[in-house]
């Protein structure tokens, strides 16, 4: 199985590996998008961009960059487009490929009624295609978008690529507002995705950000199962981000991780997602401490999530002793100003996660546990009524705390999603990463989650 895995990883790292001389241009015909109109998921919670933290995995030894011409000459035509879900294109870490597949970007109408130029994770050297978020519409270069010399993209007047209008983005009477604006802003996927698009392009600049932590060696039970090609049972604990909130046209990161494990190892997977939207780490500890024989409900769990929390916790109770891999992704709600002026204190957050690990380990001493740091929620947003910051906590400090826990425990690893995302935010805007403008990942950011988690599990 190791040879199979190595072959797959090599293919993922060197996307341009087969001979096929093509022009590299995508089909420019315009296809009308399907009328998908989800009900949208409302943000459950409510903070300044965190200060720098020393991260855990700095990218080194990138393969030499090919020129655009070399890449086009070596790459099969089918690898120059991404018209649907594809494991290699969706799940290969973005920093391992010169072709950036379906990188998401959000467009908001500017004050002059136009659209600001778009900056991507890397300066764009050649656009292969720009599509609608659902991938059903392909836009025309020259008419709908123009590649600028500085690697940004302009959207000309008359383009079929339309931004979300300011009248739709800025609302009245909503729960959330920019900390610098008088009115409130949207917080639903049904509206936010009107301005979401994806671009597949070629980069020739090397990646200088953080890569995923390599923790396969630490995750003994998971490594042995996947090396042998045996079935892997996965249990996911966490909040709405782990539950899949924010997505629209594609699967949650948890589902993509389960699929990716099968793709990379040949092992069948069974996923049990017991994540609870709206929960923070202290409330999860309240569930752990709860004795149903003494009280009908746990003490300290918000009424709005109580029934769902009890239902999902019953899944955890049932599966904690049989899971081979437990993924814990919690922290988005802890970061909110309603958990304190700076969110849940780092020491408290760390202690709560430790208790979650001990709870699993008491029933299942040998299972592998992967901690997943939380993405950056929108640092511009405050609660319109209370002024509480949505992202009051330092997400980097939370990630550092998780790293300390993983380093101190056996069979525990860390997927440093926040650290990798922080590198992307050097050039991208926070709205590119959000499916609801508040605190849930867009389809694109969900893929980043899956890429970082899989790269951590398989040392990609």
C-alpha positions as CSV (number, residue, x, y, z in Angstrom):
1,X,0.0,0.0,0.0
2,X,2.9,2.4,0.6
3,X,4.0,2.1,-3.0
4,X,0.5,2.9,-4.2
5,X,0.3,5.9,-1.9
6,X,3.7,7.1,-3.0
7,X,2.7,6.8,-6.6
8,X,-0.5,8.8,-6.0
9,X,1.4,11.5,-4.1
10,X,4.0,11.8,-6.8
11,X,1.3,12.2,-9.4
12,X,-0.3,14.9,-7.3
13,X,2.9,16.8,-6.8
14,X,3.9,16.8,-10.4
15,X,0.6,17.5,-12.1
16,X,2.4,18.1,-15.4
17,X,3.8,14.6,-16.0
18,X,2.3,13.3,-19.2
19,X,3.1,14.4,-22.7
20,X,0.3,16.2,-24.5
21,X,0.9,19.4,-26.6
22,X,-2.1,21.6,-26.2
23,X,-3.0,25.3,-26.4
24,X,-4.3,25.2,-22.8
25,X,-7.4,27.2,-23.5
26,X,-10.7,26.2,-22.0
27,X,-14.0,25.9,-23.8
28,X,-15.3,29.5,-24.0
29,X,-18.9,28.6,-24.7
30,X,-21.3,30.0,-22.1
31,X,-23.6,27.6,-20.3
32,X,-26.4,28.8,-18.2
33,X,-26.1,28.0,-14.5
34,X,-28.7,25.9,-12.8
35,X,-31.2,27.7,-10.6
36,X,-29.9,26.4,-7.2
37,X,-31.5,28.5,-4.4
38,X,-30.6,27.1,-1.0
39,X,-32.4,28.3,2.0
40,X,-29.1,29.4,3.4
41,X,-27.7,28.8,6.8
42,X,-27.7,31.5,9.4
43,X,-24.6,32.2,11.4
44,X,-25.0,31.2,15.0
45,X,-22.2,33.3,16.5
46,X,-20.3,36.5,16.4
47,X,-14.1,39.7,16.1
48,X,-9.4,42.3,14.5
49,X,-7.2,40.1,12.5
50,X,-5.1,38.1,15.0
51,X,-1.5,39.0,15.4
52,X,1.3,36.8,14.1
53,X,2.1,33.5,15.6
54,X,5.1,31.3,14.9
55,X,3.5,28.5,12.9
56,X,4.3,24.9,12.8
57,X,5.2,23.9,9.2
58,X,7.2,26.2,6.9
59,X,7.2,25.3,3.2
60,X,10.6,24.1,2.0
61,X,12.1,22.4,-1.1
62,X,9.4,23.3,-3.6
63,X,10.0,21.6,-7.0
64,X,11.4,23.9,-9.6
65,X,8.8,26.0,-11.3
66,X,8.1,25.3,-15.0
67,X,7.3,28.1,-17.4
68,X,3.7,28.4,-18.7
69,X,4.9,27.0,-22.1
70,X,6.6,24.0,-20.5
71,X,3.6,23.2,-18.3
72,X,1.1,23.4,-21.2
73,X,3.4,21.2,-23.4
74,X,3.5,18.5,-20.6
75,X,0.0,18.6,-19.3
76,X,-2.9,16.5,-20.7
77,X,-5.9,18.6,-21.8
78,X,-8.1,17.0,-19.2
79,X,-5.9,18.5,-16.5
80,X,-6.3,22.0,-17.8
81,X,-10.0,22.2,-16.7
82,X,-12.1,21.4,-13.7
83,X,-15.7,21.0,-14.5
84,X,-16.7,18.8,-11.5
85,X,-15.6,17.1,-8.4
86,X,-12.3,15.3,-9.0
87,X,-10.1,13.9,-6.1
88,X,-6.8,14.9,-7.6
89,X,-7.8,18.4,-8.5
90,X,-9.9,19.1,-5.4
91,X,-7.8,17.3,-2.7
92,X,-4.1,17.8,-3.8
93,X,-2.7,20.5,-1.6
94,X,-2.8,23.8,-3.6
95,X,0.9,24.5,-2.9
96,X,1.9,21.2,-4.5
97,X,0.6,22.1,-8.0
98,X,1.4,24.9,-10.4
99,X,-2.2,24.7,-11.7
100,X,-4.5,26.2,-9.1
101,X,-7.9,24.5,-9.6
102,X,-11.1,26.3,-8.9
103,X,-9.7,28.9,-6.6
104,X,-12.6,30.7,-5.1
105,X,-13.1,34.5,-5.2
106,X,-15.9,36.8,-4.1
107,X,-17.0,40.0,-6.0
108,X,-18.8,42.9,-4.3
109,X,-19.9,45.9,-6.3
110,X,-17.7,48.9,-5.3
111,X,-19.0,52.3,-4.4
112,X,-18.6,53.5,-8.1
113,X,-20.8,50.7,-9.3
114,X,-17.9,48.6,-10.7
115,X,-15.7,45.8,-9.5
116,X,-12.2,46.1,-8.0
117,X,-9.4,44.0,-9.5
118,X,-9.2,40.5,-8.1
119,X,-6.0,39.3,-6.4
120,X,-5.5,35.5,-6.1
121,X,-3.3,33.3,-3.9
122,X,-0.5,33.7,-6.5
123,X,0.1,36.2,-9.3
124,X,-1.8,34.6,-12.2
125,X,0.4,33.9,-15.3
126,X,-2.3,32.3,-17.4
127,X,-6.0,31.8,-16.9
128,X,-7.2,28.4,-18.0
129,X,-10.9,29.1,-17.1
130,X,-13.2,31.1,-14.9
131,X,-16.4,29.4,-13.9
132,X,-19.5,30.0,-11.7
133,X,-19.2,28.5,-8.3
134,X,-21.3,25.5,-9.3
135,X,-19.0,25.0,-12.3
136,X,-21.9,25.0,-14.8
137,X,-21.0,28.3,-16.5
138,X,-17.7,29.0,-18.3
139,X,-16.9,32.7,-18.9
140,X,-15.1,34.3,-21.9
141,X,-11.7,35.8,-21.6
142,X,-11.6,39.3,-23.0
143,X,-15.4,39.8,-22.7
144,X,-16.0,38.7,-19.2
145,X,-12.5,39.0,-17.6
146,X,-9.0,40.3,-18.5
147,X,-5.7,39.2,-17.1
148,X,-3.5,42.1,-16.0
149,X,0.3,42.3,-16.2
150,X,0.5,42.3,-12.4
151,X,-1.3,38.9,-12.2
152,X,-4.6,40.3,-11.0
153,X,-7.8,40.0,-13.0
154,X,-10.2,42.8,-14.1
155,X,-13.9,42.4,-14.7
156,X,-14.9,44.8,-17.5
157,X,-18.2,46.6,-17.9
158,X,-20.8,44.4,-19.6
159,X,-19.2,41.2,-18.2
160,X,-21.5,38.2,-17.5
161,X,-19.5,37.9,-14.3
162,X,-21.7,39.9,-11.9
163,X,-20.7,41.0,-8.4
164,X,-23.1,40.9,-5.5
165,X,-24.8,44.3,-5.4
166,X,-24.2,46.7,-2.5
167,X,-27.9,46.8,-1.9
168,X,-28.0,43.1,-1.3
169,X,-24.8,43.0,0.7
170,X,-25.7,45.9,3.1
171,X,-29.0,45.4,4.8
172,X,-31.0,46.8,7.7
173,X,-32.1,45.1,10.8
174,X,-29.7,42.2,10.6
175,X,-27.7,40.7,13.4
176,X,-24.2,41.5,12.1
177,X,-22.4,44.6,10.9
178,X,-19.0,45.8,9.8
179,X,-17.3,47.5,12.7
180,X,-16.9,50.6,10.5
181,X,-20.4,50.7,9.0
182,X,-23.8,51.9,10.3
183,X,-25.9,49.3,8.6
184,X,-25.9,45.5,8.9
185,X,-24.5,43.0,6.4
186,X,-25.7,39.7,4.9
187,X,-25.1,36.4,6.7
188,X,-26.7,33.8,4.4
189,X,-25.2,31.5,1.8
190,X,-28.2,32.1,-0.5
191,X,-27.1,35.7,-1.0
192,X,-23.3,35.4,-0.5
193,X,-22.9,32.9,-3.3
194,X,-24.3,35.3,-5.9
195,X,-20.8,36.9,-5.8
196,X,-18.7,33.7,-5.6
197,X,-16.8,32.4,-8.6
198,X,-13.8,30.1,-9.2
199,X,-10.7,30.4,-11.4
200,X,-8.3,27.7,-12.6
201,X,-4.9,29.2,-13.5
202,X,-1.2,28.7,-13.8
203,X,1.3,30.1,-11.4
204,X,5.0,30.4,-11.8
205,X,5.8,32.0,-8.4
206,X,7.0,29.6,-5.7
207,X,4.9,29.1,-2.6
208,X,6.4,30.8,0.5
209,X,3.7,30.2,3.1
210,X,3.0,27.4,5.6
211,X,2.3,23.9,4.6
212,X,0.4,21.2,6.5
213,X,1.9,19.6,9.5
214,X,3.3,16.1,8.8
215,X,1.9,13.9,11.5
216,X,1.3,10.5,9.9
217,X,4.0,8.9,12.0
218,X,2.4,10.1,15.2
219,X,-1.1,8.7,14.3
220,X,-0.2,5.0,14.8
221,X,-3.6,3.4,14.6
222,X,-4.6,5.4,11.5
223,X,-1.3,4.8,9.8
224,X,-1.4,1.0,10.4
225,X,-5.0,0.8,9.2
226,X,-4.4,2.7,6.0
227,X,-1.0,1.0,5.3
228,X,-2.9,-2.3,5.4
229,X,-5.8,-1.0,3.3
230,X,-8.2,-1.9,6.1
231,X,-11.5,-0.1,6.7
232,X,-11.3,3.2,8.7
233,X,-14.1,4.4,11.0
234,X,-14.0,8.2,11.4
235,X,-15.8,10.2,14.1
236,X,-15.9,14.0,13.7
237,X,-16.5,16.2,16.8
238,X,-16.8,20.0,16.6
239,X,-19.0,22.9,15.7
240,X,-20.9,24.1,12.6
241,X,-17.7,24.4,10.5
242,X,-17.1,20.7,11.1
243,X,-20.8,20.0,10.5
244,X,-20.6,21.4,7.0
245,X,-22.2,24.8,7.3
246,X,-21.3,27.4,4.6
247,X,-21.1,25.0,1.7
248,X,-23.4,25.2,-1.3
249,X,-22.5,23.2,-4.3
250,X,-20.1,20.6,-3.0
251,X,-19.6,18.3,0.0
252,X,-18.4,19.3,3.4
253,X,-14.7,19.0,4.3
254,X,-15.5,16.0,6.5
255,X,-17.0,14.1,3.6
256,X,-14.1,15.1,1.3
257,X,-11.6,13.9,3.9
258,X,-13.4,10.5,4.1
259,X,-13.3,10.2,0.3
260,X,-9.7,11.4,0.2
261,X,-8.6,8.7,2.7
262,X,-10.0,6.1,0.4
263,X,-8.5,7.7,-2.6
264,X,-5.0,7.9,-1.1
265,X,-4.9,4.6,0.7
266,X,-7.5,2.3,-0.8
267,X,-9.1,1.9,2.6
268,X,-12.9,2.0,2.8
269,X,-14.1,4.6,5.2
270,X,-17.2,5.0,7.4
271,X,-17.9,8.6,8.6
272,X,-19.9,9.6,11.6
273,X,-20.2,13.3,11.9
274,X,-21.4,14.3,15.4
275,X,-20.5,18.0,15.1
276,X,-22.9,20.4,16.7
277,X,-23.6,23.8,15.1
278,X,-23.3,26.6,17.5
279,X,-21.3,24.8,20.2
280,X,-18.2,26.0,21.9
281,X,-15.6,23.9,23.8
282,X,-17.0,24.7,27.2
283,X,-20.4,23.5,26.2
284,X,-18.9,20.3,24.9
285,X,-17.3,19.7,28.3
286,X,-20.7,20.2,29.8
287,X,-22.0,17.3,27.6
288,X,-19.1,15.2,28.8
289,X,-19.9,16.0,32.4
290,X,-23.6,15.4,32.0
291,X,-25.2,12.5,33.9
292,X,-28.6,11.8,32.3
293,X,-29.6,9.8,35.4
294,X,-29.3,13.0,37.5
295,X,-30.7,15.5,35.1
296,X,-32.6,15.6,31.9
297,X,-30.3,18.2,30.4
298,X,-26.6,19.1,30.6
299,X,-25.9,22.2,32.6
300,X,-24.3,25.0,30.5
301,X,-25.5,24.2,27.0
302,X,-27.4,27.0,25.3
303,X,-31.1,26.3,24.9
304,X,-31.0,26.9,21.1
305,X,-28.6,24.0,20.5
306,X,-29.6,21.7,23.3
307,X,-31.7,19.1,21.5
308,X,-29.3,18.9,18.6
309,X,-26.3,18.7,21.0
310,X,-27.9,15.8,22.9
311,X,-28.7,14.0,19.7
312,X,-25.2,14.3,18.3
313,X,-23.6,13.5,21.6
314,X,-25.5,10.2,21.6
315,X,-23.7,9.4,18.3
316,X,-20.4,10.2,20.0
317,X,-21.2,8.0,22.9
318,X,-22.0,5.1,20.6
319,X,-19.0,5.5,18.3
320,X,-16.2,6.7,20.6
321,X,-15.1,3.2,21.4
322,X,-15.0,1.9,17.8
323,X,-13.5,4.9,15.9
324,X,-10.1,4.5,14.4
325,X,-9.7,8.2,13.8
326,X,-11.4,11.0,15.8
327,X,-11.2,14.4,14.2
328,X,-11.8,17.3,16.6
329,X,-12.5,20.7,15.0
330,X,-13.8,23.3,17.4
331,X,-13.0,26.9,18.2
332,X,-15.0,29.2,15.9
333,X,-17.6,29.9,18.6
334,X,-15.0,30.1,21.3
335,X,-13.5,33.0,19.4
336,X,-16.6,35.1,19.8
337,X,-16.8,38.1,22.1
338,X,-19.7,36.6,23.9
339,X,-17.2,34.1,25.4
340,X,-15.2,37.0,26.9
341,X,-13.7,40.2,25.6
342,X,-11.0,38.1,23.8
343,X,-13.1,35.0,23.4
344,X,-12.5,31.9,25.5
345,X,-9.2,32.2,27.2
346,X,-6.5,30.1,25.5
347,X,-5.8,28.2,28.8
348,X,-9.5,27.4,29.1
349,X,-9.8,26.4,25.5
350,X,-6.8,24.1,25.8
351,X,-8.1,22.5,29.0
352,X,-11.5,21.9,27.3
353,X,-9.9,20.2,24.3
354,X,-7.7,18.1,26.6
355,X,-10.9,16.9,28.3
356,X,-12.4,16.0,24.9
357,X,-9.4,13.9,24.1
358,X,-9.4,12.2,27.5
359,X,-13.1,11.4,27.1
360,X,-12.4,9.6,23.9
361,X,-9.3,7.9,25.2
362,X,-11.0,6.5,28.2
363,X,-13.2,4.4,25.9
364,X,-10.7,3.9,23.1
365,X,-7.1,4.2,24.2
366,X,-5.6,3.3,20.8
367,X,-7.5,5.4,18.4
368,X,-5.8,8.2,16.5
369,X,-6.9,11.8,17.2
370,X,-6.4,14.7,14.8
371,X,-7.0,18.2,16.1
372,X,-8.0,20.7,13.4
373,X,-7.3,24.4,14.0
374,X,-10.1,26.8,13.1
375,X,-10.1,29.0,10.1
376,X,-10.1,32.8,10.5
377,X,-13.7,34.0,10.9
378,X,-14.6,37.5,9.6
379,X,-12.5,40.0,11.6
380,X,-14.6,42.9,10.3
381,X,-17.8,41.8,11.9
382,X,-19.4,42.7,15.2
383,X,-22.8,42.0,16.7
384,X,-25.0,44.9,15.8
385,X,-26.8,44.9,19.1
386,X,-24.0,44.2,21.6
387,X,-20.8,45.2,19.8
388,X,-19.3,41.8,20.5
389,X,-16.6,41.0,18.0
390,X,-17.2,37.9,15.9
391,X,-13.4,37.1,15.9
392,X,-12.3,38.4,19.3
393,X,-9.8,35.7,20.0
394,X,-6.3,35.1,18.5
395,X,-6.8,32.1,16.3
396,X,-3.0,31.7,16.0
397,X,-2.9,31.3,19.8
398,X,-5.6,28.6,19.6
399,X,-3.6,26.8,17.0
400,X,-0.4,27.0,19.1
401,X,-2.3,25.6,22.0
402,X,-3.5,22.6,19.9
403,X,0.1,22.1,18.7
404,X,1.3,21.9,22.3
405,X,-1.4,19.3,23.1
406,X,-0.5,17.2,20.0
407,X,3.2,17.4,20.8
408,X,2.7,16.2,24.4
409,X,0.4,13.3,23.6
410,X,0.9,10.0,21.8
411,X,-1.2,9.2,18.7
412,X,-2.4,12.8,18.5
413,X,-1.7,15.2,15.5
414,X,-2.6,18.7,14.3
415,X,-3.9,19.9,11.0
416,X,-2.9,23.5,10.9
417,X,-5.7,24.9,8.8
418,X,-5.5,28.4,10.3
419,X,-1.7,28.7,9.6
420,X,-2.2,27.6,6.0
421,X,-5.2,29.9,5.5
422,X,-3.2,32.8,6.9
423,X,-0.8,32.4,4.1
424,X,-3.6,32.6,1.6
425,X,-4.9,35.8,3.2
426,X,-1.7,37.5,2.5
427,X,-3.1,38.1,-1.0
428,X,-6.8,37.1,-0.8
429,X,-9.7,38.8,1.0
430,X,-11.5,37.1,3.8
431,X,-14.8,37.1,1.9
432,X,-13.2,34.7,-0.6
433,X,-13.0,32.1,2.2
434,X,-16.5,32.5,3.6
435,X,-19.8,30.9,2.5
436,X,-22.0,33.2,4.6
437,X,-19.8,36.3,5.1
438,X,-19.5,35.5,8.8
439,X,-17.9,32.4,10.1
440,X,-18.5,29.4,7.8
441,X,-16.2,28.2,5.0
442,X,-17.1,28.7,1.3
443,X,-16.9,25.7,-1.0
444,X,-13.4,26.8,-1.8
445,X,-12.3,27.1,1.9
446,X,-13.9,23.7,2.6
447,X,-11.5,22.2,0.0
448,X,-8.6,24.0,1.8
449,X,-9.7,22.3,5.0
450,X,-9.8,18.9,3.3
451,X,-6.4,19.5,1.6
452,X,-4.7,20.4,4.9
453,X,-6.2,17.6,6.8
454,X,-5.3,15.0,4.2
455,X,-1.8,16.4,3.8
456,X,-1.4,16.1,7.6
457,X,-2.7,12.5,7.6
458,X,-0.6,11.4,4.7
459,X,2.4,13.7,4.9
460,X,1.7,15.1,1.5
